[in-house]
Amino acid sequence: MAQQKMTPELLWQLGRVSGEAVSADGKSVLYSVSHYDKDQNKGEKHLFSIPLAGGQPTQLLPEAGNGDIAVAATRTGFSRQGQYWEMNPDGSHAVQQTTVTEGMDNIRRSPDGQYILFSREVKVKKINGKDIYPDLPKTTAQIYDNLNYRHWDTWEDGSFQHVFYATYRDGQIGTPIDLLEGEPFDCPQMPYGGAEDLIWAPDSKSIVYVTKKSFGKDYATSTNTGIYEYNLANKTTKDLAAGLPGYDIAPAFSADGKYIAWLSMAHDGYESDKNDIVVLDRATGKRTNLTKDWDGTVGSIQWSSDGKKIFFVAPIKGTEQLFEIALQKNIAQTNAAHLRQVTNGDFDIAGIVGQSANTLVVSRTDMNHAAELYTLDLKNGRLKQLTTVNDDINKSVGQCRTVKRWITTTDNKQLLAWVIYPPDFDATKKYPTLLYCQGGPQSALTQFYSFRWNFQLIASQGYIVVAPNRRGMPGHGVEWNAAISRDWGGQPIRDYLSAIDDVAKEPYVDKNRLGAVGASYGGYSVYMLAGVHENRFKTFIAHDGLFDLRSWYGTTEELWFANWDIGAYWDPANAANLQKFNPSEYVNKWNTPILIVQGGIDFRVPIEQGQQAFQAAQLKGIKSKLLYFPDENHWVLHPQNALVWQREFFSWLKETL
C-alpha cells in the first residue's frame, strides 16, 4: 500500500489513548480513547478493557463521557457525569450508584467501601456585584481587593474546589463533610489538578489531599503546597509536608499503608525546581528524600505492588524513561545508588498505568506515534505493544526519521538536538528547515507526540525540523535545567543559534530558507531571535509569546514564576536584564515576515503581548499576520480552531519560506 503523508485532518482522526488502571484481578487493563469530531467541534471519550496478555478490546459502555477510574478489591468504581458508577473488574455490569443533585467530581470510594470521597466547587467569597448588591441582579461587575483575580483562562468568582467525604451504603450517601469548609483554598489544585490530589489511605481511616493554604497575593507569589492528612476518627488534620517550602504533590501510599511518598521541590516560588521523591514513615514520622543526590528530576511515581520499589518516569537526554529505586530495609538509607534506569531508547514512557505481578503497564510515544499502552516485563525490560488504536493510520502514513545530534555551544558545552527529516528525505536535495523553540521554559523536549506542535506533521510537509534541548530543559542535569532563570535572552538564545548554524552546514539544508517557530517561551524566543538573528531566518511564527516583559509582568497571573525567572520591573536590580532580554527593545532590528498567534483567554501570556508584537510589525511595514482565537487559552483545544491553526501555519510557511 502506498504511504500517504500526515495531514492536519488525518492527525485529528487519531485516537487519544489514556491508561486508566489495571483491573483488581490483574487480568485486564482499563483505558479510555478520545476521538474528536471536526463537524461537531468536540471530542468524545469511551472506556475499554483489554486482556493484559493481549487480544481484542471490549468497549465497556456505549455512551461517551466516562470519567476517572478507581479500582477496588471486588468492584471498579468510576465517575461519570457527576455521579458514581461501579462495574465488575472486567468492566461488565456497569451500574450507576448515586443520584446526587449537586453532582460530584474526582470520586473515590474508600477501600473498605464505607465512605465516598469527592470534590465539588463551593462559593466561599462574594466577588460578583450581584452577590454583594442583591438589589442589582443584572450587574456584571466583578470586585477584587486582592490577587489572584484570574487564573489560566478563568476569572475568579469566589468559588473554590473543596474536598468532601460522606458515608456510603447501597448507593446512598450521608451528609457530606467539607474538609476545607469556609476556606478560600482549592483541592484539586487549579488549573491542572485532578483525582490524584485527593486519595484514601489503604485502611480507609484517613484522607490525604493536596492544597496550597494561601490566598490572594500570597497565592500568586508562592508554590508552597501542603500534603494534608485528615483523620476520620478524631477529625484532625496535619500537614505531612510541614517545613518543606516548595511544591509537594502526587501523594501515594504503599500497599500496606506504612509509608506515603510524594514529589517535592525544595524552593518556594520555583515551579520548575528539581522534583525529588520524599517518603514518610507513618509510624515514626521520619521523612527521607530518596533522590536528593541524583542529578535529575522526577516526573511521576508509583509504588511497586510489594512495596519494595518505587517506579518513576523522568526525562533523560531527550527522552522520558522509566526508572526504579529499590527501597532498603531501613528506608532512610535509600539513596541514588539504589536507582536504576529500566527502559532505554528513542521513545518516551509517557506514564505508568499499573502493575500485575511482574508486568508493568505503561504509556509510550515517539515522534511518529501517538500514545499507546505497552506491557513491560520487569524481569527482562522488554516492552510489548498492548493497544493498537492507531495502528491502521500509522501503517498508512510515512514515518519520519528522528536523529540525535550533539552540537558544541558557544560556551563549549554539548547540546543535544533532535533533527526530524521528511518521510521521503533525499540527501541529494535541499530542504527548507525550521528551528523549533520549546516553551516552558523548563519543560523537557523529548519523543513526545503533540496534536499541535507535531513534528511528524511538520516534516511530512517537506521541512526538516531542528529541535534543540537548549539551556533550561530537564534531562541533562539540574545545573543545565536551572541555567535559564534570569537569562532568558542570553545563553538559551545562543544555544538556538548554535543549533541552527550547525545543522545548516549540511548540504541538504537550504540556508536561504530557514525559519523559527515556537509557543510560550518558544514564542518569546521567536520574538527575541527576530531582533538578533542577523538575517539567518526568512520567516517567523510566534504563538502566545512574551513580547514585552514589563507589561507581561503586570498582567500575568502566576507571579511566582515571573518573580523567579524575571523579577519585578520596578526593582532596580532587574533593570539590566529587563532591557537586555526584552524582545520589545529589539524591534528596531526587526526585518523579517512574522505570523503572530494569540489566544483571547490566555491569562498566562495575555492578549496584549500578541497585539503589541503585531502592531509593531505592521507599523514597521514588515509582512505580518495576526491569527487570533477569542475562545482559546494558552493552548488550542477546539478541533476546528486547531485545524485553522495548522492550515494557517503551513500556508504562512508556503508563502514566506
PANUZA-511280 format. One record per residue (C-alpha): chain; y, z, x. Coordinates in steps of 0.2 Angstrom, whole numbers, plus 5000, padded with zeros to 4 digits. Layout:
BEGIN
<'A' <Y Z X>>
...
% end
This chain:
BEGIN
<'A' <5000 5000 5000>>
<'A' <5017 4995 5007>>
<'A' <5028 5010 5010>>
<'A' <5044 5012 5002>>
<'A' <5059 5021 5009>>
<'A' <5065 5038 5002>>
<'A' <5080 5036 4990>>
<'A' <5090 5049 4981>>
<'A' <5082 5045 4965>>
<'A' <5064 5047 4972>>
<'A' <5069 5063 4981>>
<'A' <5074 5071 4964>>
<'A' <5057 5066 4957>>
<'A' <5048 5078 4969>>
<'A' <5041 5094 4963>>
<'A' <5048 5110 4970>>
<'A' <5034 5122 4973>>
<'A' <5036 5141 4974>>
<'A' <5021 5153 4978>>
<'A' <5021 5167 4966>>
<'A' <5006 5178 4970>>
<'A' <4988 5179 4975>>
<'A' <4978 5185 4959>>
<'A' <4972 5203 4958>>
<'A' <4954 5197 4961>>
<'A' <4959 5187 4976>>
<'A' <4951 5171 4970>>
<'A' <4966 5161 4965>>
<'A' <4984 5158 4969>>
<'A' <4998 5158 4956>>
<'A' <5013 5146 4959>>
<'A' <5027 5138 4950>>
<'A' <5033 5120 4951>>
<'A' <5051 5115 4945>>
<'A' <5054 5097 4941>>
<'A' <5072 5090 4937>>
<'A' <5076 5078 4924>>
<'A' <5091 5066 4928>>
<'A' <5094 5061 4910>>
<'A' <5093 5079 4904>>
<'A' <5103 5085 4919>>
<'A' <5092 5101 4921>>
<'A' <5076 5107 4928>>
<'A' <5060 5115 4920>>
<'A' <5049 5127 4929>>
<'A' <5030 5128 4925>>
<'A' <5017 5140 4931>>
<'A' <5000 5135 4938>>
<'A' <4984 5143 4945>>
<'A' <4973 5136 4959>>
<'A' <4957 5142 4967>>
<'A' <4960 5150 4984>>
<'A' <4946 5139 4990>>
<'A' <4954 5123 4984>>
<'A' <4952 5112 4969>>
<'A' <4961 5107 4953>>
<'A' <4976 5117 4947>>
<'A' <4977 5124 4930>>
<'A' <4993 5125 4920>>
<'A' <4995 5142 4913>>
<'A' <5007 5139 4899>>
<'A' <5013 5123 4890>>
<'A' <5031 5129 4889>>
<'A' <5043 5129 4903>>
<'A' <5053 5144 4908>>
<'A' <5041 5155 4917>>
<'A' <5049 5170 4926>>
<'A' <5044 5182 4940>>
<'A' <5026 5186 4943>>
<'A' <5019 5204 4947>>
<'A' <5000 5205 4950>>
<'A' <4992 5221 4944>>
<'A' <4974 5228 4946>>
<'A' <4967 5220 4930>>
<'A' <4981 5211 4922>>
<'A' <4995 5200 4929>>
<'A' <5012 5203 4922>>
<'A' <5027 5191 4922>>
<'A' <5044 5190 4914>>
<'A' <5049 5175 4903>>
<'A' <5065 5173 4893>>
<'A' <5069 5191 4894>>
<'A' <5053 5198 4889>>
<'A' <5037 5205 4897>>
<'A' <5021 5195 4896>>
<'A' <5003 5198 4903>>
<'A' <4988 5187 4906>>
<'A' <4971 5188 4915>>
<'A' <4970 5187 4934>>
<'A' <4965 5169 4932>>
<'A' <4980 5165 4921>>
<'A' <4971 5164 4905>>
<'A' <4976 5173 4888>>
<'A' <4994 5174 4891>>
<'A' <5002 5186 4878>>
<'A' <5020 5191 4875>>
<'A' <5020 5210 4876>>
<'A' <5038 5215 4872>>
<'A' <5052 5210 4860>>
<'A' <5067 5219 4867>>
<'A' <5083 5214 4858>>
<'A' <5094 5216 4874>>
<'A' <5082 5207 4885>>
<'A' <5076 5211 4902>>
<'A' <5077 5204 4920>>
<'A' <5066 5206 4935>>
<'A' <5052 5215 4925>>
<'A' <5039 5225 4934>>
<'A' <5025 5236 4926>>
<'A' <5020 5252 4935>>
<'A' <5004 5251 4944>>
<'A' <4997 5265 4933>>
<'A' <5003 5255 4918>>
<'A' <5013 5269 4910>>
<'A' <5030 5263 4914>>
<'A' <5040 5247 4915>>
<'A' <5054 5243 4927>>
<'A' <5068 5230 4925>>
<'A' <5086 5226 4927>>
<'A' <5100 5222 4915>>
<'A' <5118 5219 4915>>
<'A' <5129 5233 4909>>
<'A' <5148 5234 4906>>
<'A' <5155 5248 4917>>
<'A' <5174 5244 4919>>
<'A' <5187 5236 4907>>
<'A' <5194 5221 4915>>
<'A' <5196 5208 4901>>
<'A' <5213 5210 4892>>
<'A' <5205 5211 4875>>
<'A' <5194 5226 4881>>
<'A' <5210 5235 4887>>
<'A' <5221 5230 4872>>
<'A' <5209 5229 4857>>
<'A' <5224 5223 4846>>
<'A' <5225 5207 4856>>
<'A' <5207 5200 4854>>
<'A' <5212 5182 4858>>
<'A' <5220 5186 4875>>
<'A' <5211 5178 4890>>
<'A' <5220 5189 4903>>
<'A' <5210 5197 4917>>
<'A' <5217 5213 4925>>
<'A' <5212 5218 4943>>
<'A' <5218 5233 4953>>
<'A' <5205 5231 4967>>
<'A' <5194 5219 4976>>
<'A' <5181 5211 4974>>
<'A' <5188 5202 4959>>
<'A' <5177 5187 4961>>
<'A' <5161 5183 4970>>
<'A' <5152 5167 4974>>
<'A' <5156 5157 4958>>
<'A' <5160 5170 4945>>
<'A' <5175 5181 4941>>
<'A' <5171 5199 4939>>
<'A' <5172 5205 4921>>
<'A' <5167 5223 4923>>
<'A' <5148 5221 4921>>
<'A' <5135 5226 4934>>
<'A' <5117 5223 4936>>
<'A' <5108 5240 4934>>
<'A' <5090 5247 4936>>
<'A' <5081 5254 4921>>
<'A' <5064 5261 4918>>
<'A' <5055 5266 4902>>
<'A' <5038 5272 4896>>
<'A' <5027 5258 4891>>
<'A' <5012 5258 4879>>
<'A' <5005 5244 4869>>
<'A' <5020 5233 4871>>
<'A' <5032 5246 4865>>
<'A' <5044 5254 4877>>
<'A' <5053 5270 4876>>
<'A' <5071 5274 4878>>
<'A' <5077 5265 4895>>
<'A' <5084 5276 4908>>
<'A' <5098 5269 4919>>
<'A' <5097 5274 4937>>
<'A' <5115 5268 4940>>
<'A' <5122 5274 4924>>
<'A' <5141 5273 4924>>
<'A' <5142 5267 4942>>
<'A' <5150 5250 4947>>
<'A' <5136 5245 4958>>
<'A' <5123 5231 4957>>
<'A' <5105 5230 4959>>
<'A' <5098 5217 4962>>
<'A' <5112 5213 4975>>
<'A' <5124 5199 4969>>
<'A' <5124 5185 4971>>
<'A' <5106 5181 4978>>
<'A' <5095 5197 4974>>
<'A' <5080 5197 4963>>
<'A' <5065 5207 4959>>
<'A' <5062 5211 4977>>
<'A' <5077 5223 4976>>
<'A' <5068 5235 4964>>
<'A' <5049 5240 4966>>
<'A' <5037 5253 4961>>
<'A' <5028 5265 4973>>
<'A' <5009 5262 4973>>
<'A' <5006 5279 4965>>
<'A' <5019 5275 4951>>
<'A' <5028 5291 4955>>
<'A' <5044 5284 4962>>
<'A' <5055 5268 4961>>
<'A' <5064 5261 4976>>
<'A' <5079 5250 4974>>
<'A' <5092 5242 4985>>
<'A' <5111 5243 4981>>
<'A' <5127 5245 4990>>
<'A' <5136 5260 4984>>
<'A' <5153 5255 4987>>
<'A' <5166 5247 4976>>
<'A' <5182 5236 4977>>
<'A' <5189 5234 4994>>
<'A' <5176 5244 5001>>
<'A' <5163 5232 4994>>
<'A' <5172 5217 5000>>
<'A' <5173 5223 5018>>
<'A' <5156 5231 5020>>
<'A' <5137 5226 5022>>
<'A' <5131 5244 5021>>
<'A' <5117 5243 5008>>
<'A' <5105 5258 5005>>
<'A' <5086 5259 5001>>
<'A' <5086 5272 4987>>
<'A' <5070 5281 4981>>
<'A' <5071 5289 4963>>
<'A' <5058 5302 4960>>
<'A' <5052 5301 4941>>
<'A' <5046 5319 4941>>
<'A' <5062 5328 4947>>
<'A' <5074 5314 4943>>
<'A' <5082 5315 4961>>
<'A' <5087 5300 4972>>
<'A' <5088 5299 4990>>
<'A' <5094 5285 5002>>
<'A' <5079 5281 5014>>
<'A' <5091 5271 5025>>
<'A' <5104 5285 5026>>
<'A' <5113 5284 5043>>
<'A' <5109 5265 5045>>
<'A' <5126 5257 5044>>
<'A' <5122 5238 5041>>
<'A' <5111 5228 5028>>
<'A' <5095 5237 5023>>
<'A' <5085 5226 5011>>
<'A' <5067 5220 5006>>
<'A' <5058 5236 5004>>
<'A' <5039 5235 5004>>
<'A' <5026 5249 5003>>
<'A' <5010 5249 5012>>
<'A' <4995 5248 5000>>
<'A' <4991 5267 5002>>
<'A' <5009 5271 4999>>
<'A' <5010 5281 5015>>
<'A' <5023 5270 5023>>
<'A' <5038 5259 5017>>
<'A' <5045 5245 5028>>
<'A' <5061 5236 5026>>
<'A' <5073 5224 5035>>
<'A' <5088 5232 5044>>
<'A' <5104 5227 5053>>
<'A' <5112 5238 5065>>
<'A' <5131 5234 5062>>
<'A' <5141 5236 5046>>
<'A' <5151 5220 5042>>
<'A' <5140 5209 5052>>
<'A' <5129 5199 5039>>
<'A' <5120 5188 5052>>
<'A' <5115 5203 5064>>
<'A' <5098 5204 5071>>
<'A' <5086 5209 5057>>
<'A' <5073 5222 5063>>
<'A' <5058 5229 5054>>
<'A' <5060 5248 5050>>
<'A' <5045 5258 5045>>
<'A' <5047 5275 5037>>
<'A' <5033 5288 5037>>
<'A' <5035 5296 5020>>
<'A' <5026 5312 5025>>
<'A' <5036 5316 5040>>
<'A' <5052 5306 5035>>
<'A' <5052 5298 5053>>
<'A' <5059 5280 5054>>
<'A' <5053 5268 5068>>
<'A' <5061 5252 5072>>
<'A' <5046 5241 5077>>
<'A' <5056 5226 5083>>
<'A' <5071 5234 5092>>
<'A' <5066 5227 5109>>
<'A' <5061 5210 5103>>
<'A' <5074 5196 5106>>
<'A' <5073 5188 5089>>
<'A' <5077 5191 5071>>
<'A' <5065 5194 5056>>
<'A' <5066 5183 5040>>
<'A' <5054 5191 5028>>
<'A' <5040 5204 5029>>
<'A' <5023 5208 5020>>
<'A' <5010 5221 5024>>
<'A' <4993 5216 5028>>
<'A' <4981 5222 5014>>
<'A' <4973 5235 5026>>
<'A' <4990 5242 5031>>
<'A' <4986 5239 5050>>
<'A' <4998 5225 5052>>
<'A' <5015 5218 5045>>
<'A' <5016 5199 5044>>
<'A' <5033 5192 5045>>
<'A' <5042 5175 5046>>
<'A' <5055 5172 5060>>
<'A' <5065 5157 5067>>
<'A' <5060 5152 5085>>
<'A' <5066 5136 5094>>
<'A' <5070 5125 5080>>
<'A' <5056 5130 5068>>
<'A' <5051 5145 5057>>
<'A' <5034 5153 5061>>
<'A' <5023 5167 5056>>
<'A' <5021 5182 5067>>
<'A' <5012 5198 5065>>
<'A' <5015 5216 5073>>
<'A' <5000 5227 5075>>
<'A' <5004 5245 5070>>
<'A' <4997 5258 5082>>
<'A' <4989 5274 5076>>
<'A' <5005 5283 5080>>
<'A' <5017 5271 5072>>
<'A' <5031 5277 5082>>
<'A' <5023 5270 5097>>
<'A' <5023 5252 5090>>
<'A' <5035 5240 5099>>
<'A' <5037 5222 5103>>
<'A' <5022 5222 5115>>
<'A' <5011 5223 5099>>
<'A' <5019 5207 5092>>
<'A' <5010 5191 5091>>
<'A' <5015 5173 5085>>
<'A' <5002 5167 5073>>
<'A' <5007 5149 5070>>
<'A' <5015 5136 5081>>
<'A' <5020 5118 5078>>
<'A' <5034 5106 5072>>
<'A' <5034 5114 5054>>
<'A' <5041 5129 5045>>
<'A' <5032 5143 5037>>
<'A' <5044 5145 5023>>
<'A' <5037 5161 5016>>
<'A' <5022 5172 5013>>
<'A' <5014 5172 4996>>
<'A' <5000 5184 4998>>
<'A' <4983 5189 5006>>
<'A' <4965 5189 5001>>
<'A' <4953 5196 5014>>
<'A' <4955 5185 5030>>
<'A' <4966 5172 5021>>
<'A' <4985 5172 5020>>
<'A' <4994 5160 5008>>
<'A' <5010 5153 5015>>
<'A' <5023 5140 5010>>
<'A' <5025 5126 5023>>
<'A' <5038 5112 5025>>
<'A' <5044 5100 5038>>
<'A' <5057 5087 5038>>
<'A' <5046 5074 5029>>
<'A' <5038 5086 5017>>
<'A' <5045 5097 5003>>
<'A' <5036 5114 5001>>
<'A' <5018 5115 4998>>
<'A' <5006 5130 4998>>
<'A' <4994 5132 5013>>
<'A' <4980 5144 5017>>
<'A' <4980 5152 5034>>
<'A' <4963 5158 5042>>
<'A' <4968 5174 5050>>
<'A' <4953 5173 5062>>
<'A' <4957 5156 5070>>
<'A' <4975 5152 5064>>
<'A' <4970 5136 5055>>
<'A' <4981 5130 5041>>
<'A' <4974 5120 5026>>
<'A' <4984 5112 5013>>
<'A' <4981 5120 4996>>
<'A' <4993 5112 4983>>
<'A' <4996 5093 4983>>
<'A' <5010 5092 4970>>
<'A' <5020 5079 4980>>
<'A' <5006 5070 4989>>
<'A' <5007 5054 4979>>
<'A' <5025 5052 4983>>
<'A' <5023 5057 5001>>
<'A' <5009 5044 5004>>
<'A' <5020 5030 4997>>
<'A' <5036 5035 5007>>
<'A' <5039 5030 5026>>
<'A' <5039 5045 5037>>
<'A' <5052 5049 5050>>
<'A' <5048 5054 5067>>
<'A' <5056 5070 5072>>
<'A' <5058 5074 5091>>
<'A' <5064 5089 5100>>
<'A' <5077 5085 5113>>
<'A' <5083 5098 5126>>
<'A' <5101 5095 5132>>
<'A' <5112 5103 5145>>
<'A' <5128 5110 5138>>
<'A' <5145 5112 5146>>
<'A' <5141 5129 5152>>
<'A' <5124 5124 5159>>
<'A' <5113 5131 5145>>
<'A' <5098 5122 5137>>
<'A' <5102 5116 5119>>
<'A' <5088 5111 5108>>
<'A' <5092 5096 5096>>
<'A' <5081 5088 5083>>
<'A' <5083 5069 5083>>
<'A' <5076 5061 5067>>
<'A' <5073 5042 5068>>
<'A' <5071 5029 5053>>
<'A' <5053 5026 5047>>
<'A' <5054 5008 5054>>
<'A' <5063 5013 5070>>
<'A' <5063 4999 5083>>
<'A' <5069 5005 5101>>
<'A' <5075 4987 5104>>
<'A' <5088 4988 5091>>
<'A' <5104 4998 5089>>
<'A' <5107 5011 5076>>
<'A' <5122 5020 5068>>
<'A' <5120 5038 5072>>
<'A' <5125 5054 5063>>
<'A' <5129 5071 5071>>
<'A' <5123 5084 5058>>
<'A' <5133 5100 5059>>
<'A' <5124 5115 5051>>
<'A' <5133 5128 5040>>
<'A' <5130 5147 5040>>
<'A' <5137 5148 5054>>
<'A' <5122 5159 5059>>
<'A' <5108 5150 5050>>
<'A' <5093 5143 5058>>
<'A' <5091 5124 5059>>
<'A' <5073 5121 5058>>
<'A' <5060 5110 5050>>
<'A' <5067 5114 5033>>
<'A' <5067 5102 5018>>
<'A' <5083 5101 5009>>
<'A' <5086 5092 4992>>
<'A' <5104 5088 4998>>
<'A' <5106 5088 5017>>
<'A' <5089 5079 5018>>
<'A' <5086 5071 5035>>
<'A' <5071 5060 5029>>
<'A' <5083 5053 5016>>
<'A' <5097 5050 5028>>
<'A' <5086 5042 5041>>
<'A' <5077 5031 5029>>
<'A' <5094 5023 5025>>
<'A' <5094 5017 5043>>
<'A' <5103 5031 5053>>
<'A' <5097 5041 5067>>
<'A' <5101 5059 5064>>
<'A' <5106 5072 5078>>
<'A' <5104 5090 5073>>
<'A' <5108 5102 5087>>
<'A' <5104 5121 5087>>
<'A' <5121 5124 5094>>
<'A' <5128 5142 5098>>
<'A' <5126 5154 5083>>
<'A' <5109 5149 5077>>
<'A' <5094 5161 5077>>
<'A' <5078 5157 5085>>
<'A' <5085 5156 5103>>
<'A' <5088 5175 5106>>
<'A' <5100 5187 5100>>
<'A' <5114 5183 5113>>
<'A' <5114 5164 5108>>
<'A' <5114 5169 5089>>
<'A' <5129 5181 5092>>
<'A' <5139 5169 5103>>
<'A' <5148 5160 5089>>
<'A' <5158 5175 5082>>
<'A' <5176 5174 5086>>
<'A' <5173 5157 5095>>
<'A' <5170 5145 5080>>
<'A' <5180 5131 5088>>
<'A' <5175 5135 5106>>
<'A' <5158 5133 5114>>
<'A' <5149 5128 5097>>
<'A' <5160 5113 5096>>
<'A' <5157 5109 5114>>
<'A' <5139 5110 5110>>
<'A' <5140 5097 5097>>
<'A' <5149 5085 5108>>
<'A' <5136 5088 5122>>
<'A' <5123 5084 5109>>
<'A' <5130 5068 5103>>
<'A' <5136 5062 5120>>
<'A' <5118 5065 5127>>
<'A' <5109 5055 5113>>
<'A' <5122 5041 5113>>
<'A' <5116 5037 5131>>
<'A' <5101 5029 5123>>
<'A' <5101 5010 5122>>
<'A' <5096 5011 5104>>
<'A' <5111 5021 5099>>
<'A' <5126 5010 5093>>
<'A' <5140 5020 5102>>
<'A' <5153 5011 5091>>
<'A' <5145 5018 5075>>
<'A' <5144 5037 5077>>
<'A' <5148 5049 5063>>
<'A' <5149 5068 5060>>
<'A' <5144 5076 5044>>
<'A' <5142 5094 5038>>
<'A' <5145 5108 5025>>
<'A' <5152 5125 5025>>
<'A' <5154 5130 5044>>
<'A' <5147 5112 5046>>
<'A' <5162 5106 5036>>
<'A' <5174 5116 5047>>
<'A' <5165 5108 5062>>
<'A' <5169 5091 5055>>
<'A' <5187 5096 5052>>
<'A' <5188 5103 5070>>
<'A' <5180 5088 5078>>
<'A' <5192 5076 5068>>
<'A' <5206 5084 5079>>
<'A' <5197 5085 5096>>
<'A' <5183 5071 5096>>
<'A' <5194 5059 5107>>
<'A' <5188 5044 5097>>
<'A' <5170 5047 5098>>
<'A' <5167 5046 5080>>
<'A' <5171 5032 5067>>
<'A' <5169 5042 5051>>
<'A' <5168 5060 5045>>
<'A' <5160 5068 5029>>
<'A' <5165 5087 5026>>
<'A' <5158 5097 5012>>
<'A' <5166 5114 5007>>
<'A' <5173 5116 5024>>
<'A' <5186 5128 5031>>
<'A' <5201 5118 5034>>
<'A' <5215 5132 5037>>
<'A' <5208 5149 5042>>
<'A' <5224 5159 5037>>
<'A' <5223 5153 5018>>
<'A' <5204 5154 5019>>
<'A' <5205 5172 5024>>
<'A' <5217 5175 5010>>
<'A' <5206 5168 4996>>
<'A' <5188 5170 5001>>
<'A' <5178 5185 4993>>
<'A' <5165 5192 5006>>
<'A' <5178 5199 5018>>
<'A' <5165 5207 5029>>
<'A' <5161 5190 5035>>
<'A' <5179 5185 5038>>
<'A' <5183 5201 5047>>
<'A' <5168 5200 5059>>
<'A' <5170 5181 5063>>
<'A' <5188 5178 5061>>
<'A' <5199 5193 5058>>
<'A' <5214 5196 5048>>
<'A' <5228 5183 5051>>
<'A' <5242 5196 5051>>
<'A' <5233 5206 5066>>
<'A' <5242 5200 5082>>
<'A' <5225 5202 5091>>
<'A' <5218 5187 5081>>
<'A' <5234 5176 5084>>
<'A' <5227 5166 5098>>
<'A' <5210 5162 5091>>
<'A' <5218 5158 5074>>
<'A' <5229 5145 5082>>
<'A' <5216 5138 5094>>
<'A' <5201 5137 5082>>
<'A' <5211 5132 5066>>
<'A' <5207 5114 5061>>
<'A' <5224 5113 5052>>
<'A' <5233 5115 5069>>
<'A' <5225 5098 5075>>
<'A' <5229 5087 5060>>
<'A' <5242 5078 5071>>
<'A' <5227 5071 5081>>
<'A' <5218 5065 5065>>
<'A' <5215 5046 5065>>
<'A' <5198 5044 5058>>
<'A' <5192 5040 5040>>
<'A' <5185 5056 5031>>
<'A' <5176 5059 5015>>
<'A' <5180 5077 5008>>
<'A' <5169 5085 4996>>
<'A' <5174 5101 4986>>
<'A' <5166 5112 4973>>
<'A' <5178 5119 4960>>
<'A' <5170 5136 4958>>
<'A' <5166 5139 4976>>
<'A' <5174 5156 4980>>
<'A' <5166 5157 4997>>
<'A' <5177 5142 5003>>
<'A' <5189 5140 4989>>
<'A' <5196 5123 4982>>
<'A' <5212 5124 4992>>
<'A' <5203 5121 5008>>
<'A' <5197 5103 5002>>
<'A' <5214 5100 4994>>
<'A' <5223 5104 5010>>
<'A' <5212 5093 5020>>
<'A' <5213 5078 5008>>
<'A' <5232 5079 5006>>
<'A' <5234 5080 5025>>
<'A' <5223 5064 5027>>
<'A' <5232 5055 5013>>
<'A' <5250 5059 5019>>
<'A' <5245 5053 5037>>
<'A' <5239 5037 5030>>
<'A' <5221 5040 5035>>
<'A' <5207 5031 5025>>
<'A' <5201 5046 5014>>
<'A' <5192 5051 4998>>
<'A' <5190 5067 4988>>
<'A' <5174 5070 4979>>
<'A' <5177 5084 4968>>
<'A' <5164 5094 4957>>
<'A' <5173 5105 4945>>
<'A' <5157 5114 4940>>
<'A' <5149 5116 4957>>
<'A' <5150 5131 4968>>
<'A' <5146 5131 4987>>
<'A' <5131 5120 4983>>
<'A' <5127 5105 4972>>
<'A' <5115 5111 4959>>
<'A' <5116 5099 4944>>
<'A' <5104 5084 4946>>
<'A' <5117 5071 4941>>
<'A' <5131 5078 4952>>
<'A' <5118 5079 4966>>
<'A' <5114 5060 4964>>
<'A' <5133 5056 4963>>
<'A' <5135 5066 4980>>
<'A' <5121 5056 4988>>
<'A' <5127 5039 4982>>
<'A' <5145 5043 4987>>
<'A' <5138 5050 5004>>
<'A' <5129 5033 5008>>
<'A' <5142 5022 5000>>
<'A' <5155 5030 5012>>
<'A' <5144 5028 5027>>
<'A' <5141 5010 5022>>
<'A' <5160 5007 5020>>
<'A' <5166 5016 5036>>
<'A' <5151 5015 5048>>
% end
